[in-house]
Amino acid sequence: MILADTSVWVDFFASRLTPQVARLREAVVNREILMGDLILVELLQGVRRGTVRREVERKLGPIRCEVMCRPRLAPVAAANYRRLRENGIAIRGIVDVIIATWCIENRVQLLHSDRDFEYLERHLDLPVWR
């Protein structure tokens, strides 16, 4: 299974042709894609018009949505965030650390186009799609 980050979904809905979008399309067709609740929130918060929001919700409806931050994951994500900070790495948002930690703990590859995840890959062994 693959979890696609918000960065890839934004490119997908903007009809951008990137390698990540091509892989996302393939994963959707093959039913090997997951959605995360935090990713869904990030994606929907940027949709202003109701008609577009409904279209996004319709397209995402059949995709299995996972809860990203359960109580047992929270301390692990916080420890990962601290570890990065101790190494001088400032991640722009805790949500990315939660998503990365979820992928690490669940052994799910992350599909992304966000530079913060490159740091997470190097320092936390985040499994990413290549």
N, C-alpha and C positions, 0 to 999 in steps of 0.2 A: 504494500500500500504506500501511497504518497500523500503527503499533506502539502497543499499549495498555500503559500503565504499571500497576504493581502497584495503585495507588490505584483505578483503574477496575475491575480484576479483582476486588478485594476487594468493591467495591460490587455488581458483577455476581453474585458467589457469595452475597452477603447479600441478594439480590433487592431492592436499592434501586433506585428509579426516578429516575434522573438523566439529563440530556441525554447525558452521556458513555456511560452504560450503553446507552441507546437506540442510539447510534451504534455501539457495540461489537457489539451484537446484529446490526445491519444489516451491519456489516463481516464478521462471522463467516459469516452467510448468503451473502454475496456473495464469500466467500473472498478478502477483501482485507486480512486481519489477519495480523500477524506476532507471534510471541512472541520474547522475548529470554531467553537463558539466565540472566542475572542477575535478570530479572523473575520467571522461574520459581522460582529459588532463594528470592527474597523471599516469593513467594506460598506456596510449600510449607513454608517454615520456620514459618509461622503456623498451619498445620493440625495439630492435636493428635491427633485420632482417625484411626485407620487407615482406617475405612470412608469418611470424608469425604475423606481424602487420595487414596484410590483413585478416588473419584468425580471429584475435581478433575483427576487425571491422565488419566482416561478422556475427560473433556470437552475437555481441552487437547491430547490425543494427535494429532488430525489437523492441528493448526495448525503451520505451519513455524516452527521454532525457529532463531534466529540467534545465533551467538557474538558477544557484544557487545564484548569487549576483546581484540583481537588485538595482537601486538607493535607494529604500525605505528600503532595507535590510542592506545596508552598514553601516549606523549609528548604527543600532541595534547590528550588529556583532562587530563593534568597541567598543561599550559600554560593550558587553559581555566579550571581550578580556580584557578591562581595569578592569572590575569587578574581573576577575580571577587573574590578576596581583596584584590587591589590596589585595587579599586574599593569596598572596604568591605562586600562581600557575603559573608556566611557561609552557605554551603550545608550543610545538616545531614549529608549523606553523599556520599562520592565516587562511590557507585554512580549517583546521579542525574546527576552530571556525565558519567560514562561513557555512560549511556543517551542523554543529550542530545547528546554528541559523536558517538555512533554515528548518531543521526538526522540530524545536520547533515551528516556526511561521506557518508551514503548517501541524502540527500535524501528522507527518510521522515518523514511527519507523525507527531507524537506526540499521542496521546489521553491526557489526564491530568486529575486533580482534586487536584493537589498544588501548593501555593503556591511551592515551590522552583523548579518549572519555569517559573513566571511570570518570575522573575529571569533564568533562563537564556534565555527567549524574548527579553526586552528587551536583554540584554547580549551574547548570543552569536548572535542571529538563529536560534534554535531554531524549526524549522517545527512548528507545532501545529495541531491540528484545531480549527476554530471553527464 
